[in-house]
Amino acid sequence: MPDLELMTTDGCHLCEQAVSVLLAVLKPGDAEVDLVDIAFDDALMERYATRIPVIRAPASGQELNWPFDEVQFRAFLQGLADADAQGSYD
């Protein structure tokens, strides 16, 4: 089960749309998703302020930038699973 982070902040309507995509795709046990509010970290604000929502896989550093849909999110998850199966990252 991959750990994912959704870079977000309060009042972000695009982030709400991204959460809807995640909820439509993920089933219980598929992944653990942490919502990361970038407003509380200057480095995250600098990196993501104009890009949120962004889904990030901390183990590999791979990111999926908005806009994305269910098909693109599934492909992102499959890419993570393939990389994990090949031992491409730890």
C-alpha positions in Angstrom: 0.0 0.0 0.0 1.6 3.2 -1.1 1.8 6.3 1.1 0.7 9.4 -0.8 0.6 13.1 0.1 -1.9 15.6 -1.4 -0.4 19.0 -1.3 -3.3 21.4 -0.5 -4.5 24.3 1.5 -7.7 25.7 3.0 -10.1 27.2 0.5 -8.6 25.5 -2.6 -11.5 24.6 -4.8 -9.2 22.6 -7.2 -8.0 20.6 -4.2 -11.6 19.7 -3.4 -11.9 18.4 -7.0 -8.7 16.4 -6.6 -10.0 14.8 -3.4 -13.1 13.8 -5.4 -10.9 12.1 -7.9 -9.0 10.2 -5.2 -12.2 9.1 -3.5 -13.6 7.9 -6.8 -10.5 5.8 -7.5 -9.2 4.5 -4.2 -10.7 1.6 -2.4 -10.0 0.9 1.3 -6.4 -0.4 1.6 -5.3 0.9 -1.8 -3.2 3.7 -0.4 -2.8 6.0 2.6 -3.2 9.6 1.7 -2.1 12.4 4.0 -3.4 15.9 3.3 -0.5 18.3 3.6 -1.4 22.0 4.1 1.4 23.9 2.4 0.5 27.1 4.3 2.4 26.0 7.4 5.7 25.3 5.7 7.6 28.0 3.8 9.5 25.5 1.7 6.3 23.8 0.6 4.7 27.2 -0.1 7.6 28.1 -2.3 7.5 24.8 -4.2 3.7 24.2 -4.5 1.9 27.5 -4.1 1.1 27.9 -7.8 0.8 24.2 -8.5 -1.6 22.7 -5.9 -3.2 20.3 -5.9 -0.3 17.9 -6.3 -0.2 14.3 -5.4 3.2 13.1 -4.2 4.6 9.7 -3.4 7.2 10.4 -0.7 9.0 7.1 -1.2 9.9 7.9 -4.8 9.4 11.6 -5.0 7.1 11.1 -8.0 4.4 13.8 -8.4 1.2 14.1 -10.3 0.3 17.7 -11.0 -3.2 19.1 -11.4 -5.2 18.9 -13.6 -5.6 15.1 -13.5 -8.6 12.8 -13.8 -9.4 9.3 -12.7 -7.6 7.7 -15.6 -4.4 9.7 -15.0 -4.5 9.0 -11.3 -4.9 5.3 -11.9 -2.0 5.4 -14.3 0.1 7.2 -11.6 -0.8 4.5 -9.1 0.1 1.8 -11.6 3.4 3.4 -12.2 4.1 3.5 -8.5 3.2 -0.2 -8.2 5.4 -1.1 -11.2 8.3 0.8 -9.8 7.8 -0.9 -6.4 7.7 -4.3 -7.9 10.9 -3.6 -9.7 12.6 -2.3 -6.6 13.2 1.0 -8.3 13.1 2.9 -5.0 13.3 2.3 -1.3 
